[in-house]
Each structure stands twice: as structure tokens, then as C-alpha cells.
């Protein structure tokens, strides 16, 4: 069993969910749907024996700042 951390953000009309522990993302029409779809996608990812690609994350912080460019 893996504990996953994820972010959810709105892109156009969809919510995008992105796992921070493995390189997997999904989307949905609502936040809850995006999260459910992400959980399913991550479970399928691990079915393909990608256990070694898991990066444990104890704490996650989402920030925001302005940059020049």
C-alpha cells in the first residue's frame, strides 16, 4: 500500500489531478472525479510493477509566487 500526495487545479473546464509521488496525472469534470480518476490511474500504474519509481513524500506544501519572464 502506498500513501500518495497530489495536487488538483482547474485547467479550462476540467480539474487536473497530479500525483507527486509518481509521474501520473488524470482529470475530471469535478474535483472529486479528478481525484477518483487519479487514484485509479495510480493503481493501474503500480499494476505494471513500477514500485521502484515511487518517491515517498512525508509533507507537501503548495506555494505561489510571481517570477519575471
C-alpha positions in Angstrom: 0.0 0.0 0.0 1.3 3.5 -0.9 0.3 6.8 0.6 0.1 9.3 -2.3 0.2 13.1 -2.3 -1.4 15.0 -5.1 -2.4 18.4 -6.4 -5.6 19.4 -8.1 -6.0 22.5 -10.3 -8.5 23.8 -12.8 -7.5 23.9 -16.4 -10.2 25.2 -18.7 -13.4 23.3 -17.9 -11.6 20.4 -16.3 -9.9 19.7 -13.0 -6.4 18.2 -13.3 -5.1 15.9 -10.6 -1.4 15.2 -10.4 0.4 12.7 -8.2 3.6 14.0 -6.6 5.0 10.5 -5.8 5.0 9.1 -9.3 4.6 10.7 -12.7 0.9 10.1 -13.1 -1.9 12.6 -13.8 -5.6 12.5 -14.6 -8.6 14.8 -14.9 -12.3 15.1 -14.3 -15.3 17.4 -14.5 -15.3 17.9 -10.7 -12.5 17.9 -8.1 -13.9 14.6 -6.7 -13.9 13.0 -10.1 -10.4 14.1 -10.8 -9.2 12.6 -7.6 -11.0 9.3 -8.2 -9.6 9.1 -11.7 -6.1 9.8 -10.3 -6.4 7.0 -7.7 -7.5 4.6 -10.4 -4.6 5.7 -12.7 -2.0 5.3 -10.0 -3.3 1.8 -9.1 -3.0 0.8 -12.7 0.5 2.3 -12.8 1.6 0.1 -9.9 0.0 -3.0 -11.5 2.7 -2.6 -14.2 5.3 -3.2 -11.5 6.6 0.4 -11.2 7.2 0.1 -7.5 10.8 1.4 -7.8 9.6 4.7 -9.2 7.7 5.6 -6.1 9.1 8.6 -4.2 7.9 8.8 -0.6 6.8 12.3 0.4 6.1 13.0 4.1 4.9 16.6 3.8 3.8 18.6 0.8 3.3 22.3 0.5 1.8 24.1 -2.4 3.1 27.7 -2.9 2.6 30.5 -5.3 4.8 33.4 -6.3 5.4 35.7 -9.2 8.5 35.4 -11.3 10.0 37.6 -14.1 9.9 36.1 -17.5 
